[in-house]
Amino acid sequence: MTPKKEVYLVIGGSGFVGRHIVEHLLARGDVVSVFDIVQRHHDVDFYSGDITDESRLLEVFTKTGTTCIIHTASPPHGAKDPSIYYKVNVDGCKAVISAAQAAGVQKLVYTSSAGVVFDGGDVVNLDERAPFPEKSFDAYNDSKAQGEKLILEANGKGGLLTVALRPAGIFGEGDRQMMVGLYQAYQRGQTHFQVGDNNNLFDYTYVGNLARAHLIAADKLSSPPFTSSSQETLTTDSLKAALHLDRALQPINATVPPKRIPTCEARPLGPYVTLPPDGAAIEAAFNAPRDPHTPAHPILRSRFDQFSDNAIELADNSPLQVAGQAFFITNGEPVYFWDFMRVVWLALDPPSSKSPSGVSERAQRHPWVIPRSFGMVLGFLAECWASLIGKEAGFTRYRVGYSCATRYHNIEKARRVLGYEPEVGLEEGVRRMVEWFKKENNLP
């Protein structure tokens, strides 16, 4: 008997992430519709409406015969009125869940955020077992955390299976937030300013990798969870056997080069990093030739790694499931915060600005470094001045704290349970994004 074909509805399908998901679904021949407030594309059926309007959602779910919802809708970060975050990310999730259960929808994939675990402090190779902070960094991340909690608590209720994906630093073609901000700094000649010592590793996620992760999560939601065939304790060998025999994955043509996982003892140091006393030894350890018998991604990624041999041996014989779970989704290539910005700025340079050797004048200019503490003072003064003149501050304490924090995550759970692996590396992703932006804005 031929299995029933999935019918997808992408909420927020006119947006940055949502559009990429729609394109991925269309490319593999799936039936897909879009629910959003604005129609920007005309190659799929479109339904307009307010995400908090449960009756409208139920009407659309029923009319389309939706079996799988991919919910990407969210206000952009930086809204003047934070109440919009709670309306869309909390009240909207409540309405979507209720309407989906009433309509008999089987699957719900939610685009959450890695920021749900961010409180302003450093995030170092964090995995999914970390709890939500007592106080979120801002209203946006707090609302996303509340929305994710609602989505996962709905799993298994009313016939609905749910999963949440947590991307970090999304970039790529169609990005009208990060890319626009970087271009504005480029136009204003502000690319030589640097706040902090640039010794903070940061996670980014190419939008195409994220779109593919949504499709994988949707496909795996209804699959039986990974487990061994008998009742013995789940081991590394039986897990590998399950991955190869039960979940044969398609080959990946990845542009992500083999990477070592950066640690405090061995990590790359960027060109404009304030070197620690043992900086030379740290970088030498990272660049040392690797034993060919040592895996590129070691089994023990951190002392909290739920997939280490010790953790598996101690765990009960419980399946590794997708439904009801959250997964960090990144490129798995943490880089220094300002290095990523500079790669984008250098890519924006027209060929005419480069020397015969191909080196841009921008690459040869040493940045002016503003210490974090001084940056906080400047941010406070800028906020006060903006308040007095009734305008929004461009330089804030929030942005100083954000650009100086270490934020990278452990994606081993997504790799092993979902079968996710980033296909497009940071360098290739930046090239695609800048190429799209130049074409979109008629730049040389």
N, C-alpha and C positions, 0 to 999 in steps of 0.2 A: 504493500500500500504506500503510495507516494505521500510523504509528510506535507501537511498544510503549509502553504507559503506564508512567510512572515509579512505583516503589513506594518510599516513603520510610520510614526508621526514624530517629527523633530520639533519640539517646542523651542522657539528662538532660532529657527532654521534660517532666518534672514541675517543673523549676526555672524560674527567672525568665526567662531568655532562651529556653530550650527551649520553654516554654509559648507564648510569643509566636510562635515559628516554627511550632509545631503549628497555632495559630489561623490564621496566614497560609496555610498549606498547605490546611487545611480550607476556608477561604474561597474558594479557587480550584478546589475540587473534587478535590484530589489524594488518593491512597491513602496513609495515614500510620499508623504505629504508634509506640509509645513504649517505650524500654528505660530503666529507672531502678530505684532501690532502694525508692521510695515512690510509691504511686499517689495522686494528688491530684485527678484528673479522670477522668470515666468516658465521655467522648465518642469515645474512640479505643481500639483494642486496646492492651493494656498487658502488658509482659513484665518481670518482676523479675529481678534478678541482679547479681552483682559484676562491675564493668567489667574486672577483671583475670582473670576466669574465661574463658579462651579457648574452652573447650568449650561453655559456656553461650551465649556470643556466637555461635558457629558454628551452634548449634542454632536460635537465634532468627533469624539471618540466612537460614538455609535454609528454615525453616518459613514465614516471611513472604514469601519471594521478593524480599527487599530488593535494589533496584538502586542506591539512593543513601542513604548514611549521612550524617546531620548530627550531628556529635559536639560537644555543648555541655557535657558533664558536667565539673565541676571543684569541688573544695572551696572554700568561701568564704574570702576573704582574712581573715587574722587567727586562723587555727587555732593552738591551743596547741602541738600536736605537728607540726612541719614535715614529718615523714616521710610524713604523709597526702598531701601535695602530690605527692611523688615516686611514691607508690603509684598514685594516680589519674592524674596528668598525664603520667607517663613509662611506668610499667608498664602502665597502662590503654591508652595509645596503642599500645604494642607488641602487646597482645592484640587490640585492635580491628583493626589493620592485618593481622595474621596471619589472623584469622578472616575478615576481608573478602576477602582474596585466596583463601582456601580455598573460600569460598562463591561466588566469581565475582561479587562486588559490583563495579559499574563506577565508582562515584563516592564520594568521601569529602570532605566539607566540615568543616573543623575550626575551632572557635572558639578562637582564640589570644588574645593580649592585646597592647596597645600597650606594656605594661610590659616586654616581652621586650628592648627596647633601652634601658631605663632603668637607670642606675647611680647615681642620686642627684643627678647634675648636671643642668643645664638642657638641655631638648630643644626646639629652636627650628625649627619647620617641617621636621621630619625626614622623609625619604622612605625607601622600602623598601631602598635600597642600603646603609644604615647597618648595620654588622655587629653581632652580639650583643656586649655589653660583656665584657671579661675577667672582671669581677666584677659579678654582678647585684645589684640593690638589696636583694633579699631572696630567701628560699627559694621563695616563690610564683612570682615572676617567673622565677627560674632554672628551675623545673620546667616552666613554660609554654614557655620557650625550648627546652628539651630535647624537649618533646612536639612542638612545631611542627617542629623539625628532623627528627624521625622521620617525621612525616606527609609533609613535602615530599620527603624522600629516598625515600619509598615510591612516589612518582608514576611511573607507567609500568611498574611491576613487578606481575606477576601480573594484568595487565589492569585495574589500578586507577588512576584519575585522581584527584589530590588537590589541594586548595587550602586556604589558611589565611587567616582574617580576623582582624585585630588591632583590636578596639574599645578605646576609652578612656573611662573614667568613665561607665559605663552607668547610665541612670536611666529611670524611667517607672513605669507601673502594674504592681503586683506586686513592686516593689523592697522587700525586707525587710532590706536591709543599709544602704545609704547613707541612705535615707529615714528608717529607724528611728533611726540615729545623729543625724541632723539634728533629729528630733523630740525626742529625749532632751535635746539641748542647749537646745532651745526650752523644754521643760518646766522645766529647771533654771535658767532665766534667764541662760544663758551666751552669748546671741546678741550681746552687745556686746563680747565679747573677740575680738581679732584678733592672730594670730601672724604677724609679718612685715609688710612695707610694702604688701602687696597689689598689687605691681607685676609679678606673675607671671601670664602668660596660661596658661590651662588648657583642655584639650579635654574635651568631654562628648559622649555619644552617646545619643540617644533610642532606647529599646529597639525601638520599631516600625521605625525606620530600619534598625537592625541586623538585625532579622528579615528584612526585605525584602532586605537585602544578601546574606543566606545563600541565599535563593531564587534571586536573580540569579546568584550564583556557581555554584550547582548547575546551573542551566539552561545557563550558558555553558561548563561544564566539557567537555561533549562537542561543542561547536561548534568549527569550524575557527578558528584564531587569526586576528586581524586582520593583513592583509598587502595589498600592492598586487597587482593582477591580473597584472602583468608583472614582469620581473626588475630594473626600475630601482630606485634607492635609494628607500626609503620616505620620503615628504615629508609636511609638514603638510597639504597639499592632498589627497594621496592617502589620508591617514589620515581626514580629514574625509569624503571620498567614501565610504570603507569604512564609517564610522560611520552615514552617512545611507542608503546604498544596501543594505548587507548586514545591518545591525543596527538596523532602524527600531524605536525605543523608543516605548512608550506615553507619552502626555502625562502630566505630573505636576502635580497641584494642590498646590503646595508652600506651607507656611506659613513657610518660611525666606526672610527678606527678602534683597534683593541686598546683598552684603557686599563691602567692600574687604578685601584680605588685609592684616592688620596687619604692619607692619615696624618696625624700630628708628627710622626717620625719620618714620613716619606711623602712629599707632595711637590708639585711644580711651583715655582715662584715666578710671578709675573714680572714684566719689565719695569714696573713702577711700584714695587712692593717695598715697604720698609722692612729690611731683612732682620730676622731674629739673630741672636748671637751665633747659633749653630745653623744658619741658613744654608751655607755651602754643603754641609753634610746632609741636610734634609733633602735638598734637590738632587744631590749625588745618589742618595739611596733610592729616590724615585726613578732616576734615569738608568740605574744599574741594570745590566742584562738580566733577563728573567730566565730562570730554569725552565726549559721547554716542558717539563713534566708538571710544573706548577700551573694550576688553572688561572685564566685571566680574571675570573671572578671567584675568589676563594670562598670555600664553604662557610667559614666563620667571618662574616662581614662586620659584626660588632658584638659586644657582649650581650646585646639584647636580641640578637638574630634568632628569630623563631624557626629558622630552617637549618641551624647548625646541627651537627651530629648529636651533640649532647642534648639539645632541646627536643629533637625527634625521639631520642631514646627515652627521655623522661615523660614525654607526652602520652596521653591516653590514645587508644586506637581510634582517633577521630578523623573524619575526612577533611580534606582541604577544599573548602567549597567557595563558590563565588557569591551566591545569594546571601544577602545580609551583611556583606563585607565592604570595607573601604580599601582603596588601593592608591598609593602614590604613583603618579605617572609623570616621569620627567625624561630628559634625554640621557640621563645617567652619565653626564659629562660636566660635573660642577667646575666652574671657572671663576676666576677672580672678577668681582663685580664690575670694576671699571674697564677691565680688559675686553669684556663683551661689548661695552659701549664703544670702545675705540675701534674694534673690528668693524662695527657698523659705520662709524664715521669715516674710516679709511675707505670703505667700500663706496661711500657716497662721493668721494673725491673724483672729479672728472679726470680723464686721462691727461689732459693738458697741464694739470697741477703736479704731475709726477716727473721726476728726473729721468734721463735716458736709461738709468739702471732699473727704472720701475718703482723707485722708492718715493713715497709722497713726502712733501715737506712737513705735513702734519705728523708723520711717524717719527720725524727727527726732533720734534719739539718736546722738551721735557715739561711735564705738567706742574702747575702751581698747586701744591698740596695744602688744603685747609684742615687742620686737626679737628677731630670729631667734637671735642669740647668747645672749641671756638665756633664751629659750625652750628652747634646748638644755641649759642648766644646770638649769632647772626639770624638764625631761624626765628628765635623769639622776637627780636627787634623787627624783623620783616613782617611777622604776623601782627605785631602792634601797629606798625605803620599802615598796613593794609586795612586793618580794622578802622583806623582813623579816617582814611580816605574812602572807605566803602568799597574796596576792591579785594579780590582774592589774592592771597600771597603766593608768589611763585616759588619762593624758597622758604621751607617750613621745617620745624623740628621733626615732623613725621618723616619727611624725605631724607633728612640727615640720618635719622635712626635706621631707616629702611636701607639706605645705601651703605651703611657701615656694619650691618648685621651679617653673620654667617648663616646661610640657609641652604642646606642641601639634604636630600632625603634618600632613604634606602628603598630601592624599587625591586628588591629580590622577591617579595611576595607577588608582585605583578608578573615578574618573569616566570615564576614557577607555577603559579596557580592559573593565571590567565594565558600564559604563553606569550606575553608581551615582550617585544624587543624593539627599541627604536631603530627605524630604518634609515632615517635622514639625520646626519650629524649636524652639529652646531655650525660648522663652517659652510657646509652646503646649504643649510637652512637660512643662514644670513645672506648668502649669495642670492638665493631665490627671493627672499623678502625685499632686498634692496633693488634687485632687478625689476620686480613688480612695482615697487614704489616709484622708481625712476620713470618707468613706462606710464604709470598712472598720472604722473605730474609733469611729463614732458621734460625730464631732466637729462643732461648729457651723461 
